[in-house]
Amino acid sequence: MSNLEKPTTLIGRILLGHIFVLAGFSKLGAGYASTQGWMEAMGVPGMLLPAVILLEIGAGAALILGFQARIAAIALAGFSIISALIFHTNFADQMQMIMFMKNFAMAGGLLFVSAFGAGAWSLDARRANKAHRAHHASHASLG
């Protein structure tokens, strides 16, 4: 493991996860009705908005903390691709094309997390190390 791997995986998770957490919180309060209306205008039932908010905040925070990061990353990658295909396909609008490409780029980064894990500075690594130490302690007491 290089000296850069620990901090860069943490920074990468923060950069990937924060956009979802902020987006989820922005949909609460005043932004709720407008987001729900936009979803319905695009053919998506507005009643799904609470699930979207929960996914964005919950999986985004899990990714940042490195807790069940592979699962969170897969969920957010799928969400990013689906939302790009539903909401950002008007390529005549340059902003929509940029949003489409941003969603796919984020999905790519998230797939890296799903493939390689959260890194050493994560709750997943901490739990794995704790389980590893407990396993070795139980074998040492048997011997």
Secondary structure, DSSP 8 states (H G I E B T S, - for coil): --TTHHHHHHHHHHHHHHHHHHHHHHTSTTHHHHHHHHHHHTT--GGGHHHHHHHHHHHHHHHHHTSSHHHHHHHHHHHHHHHHHHHS--TTSHHHHHHHHHHHHHHHHHHHHHHH-S-SSSHHHHHHHHHHHHHHHHHHHH-
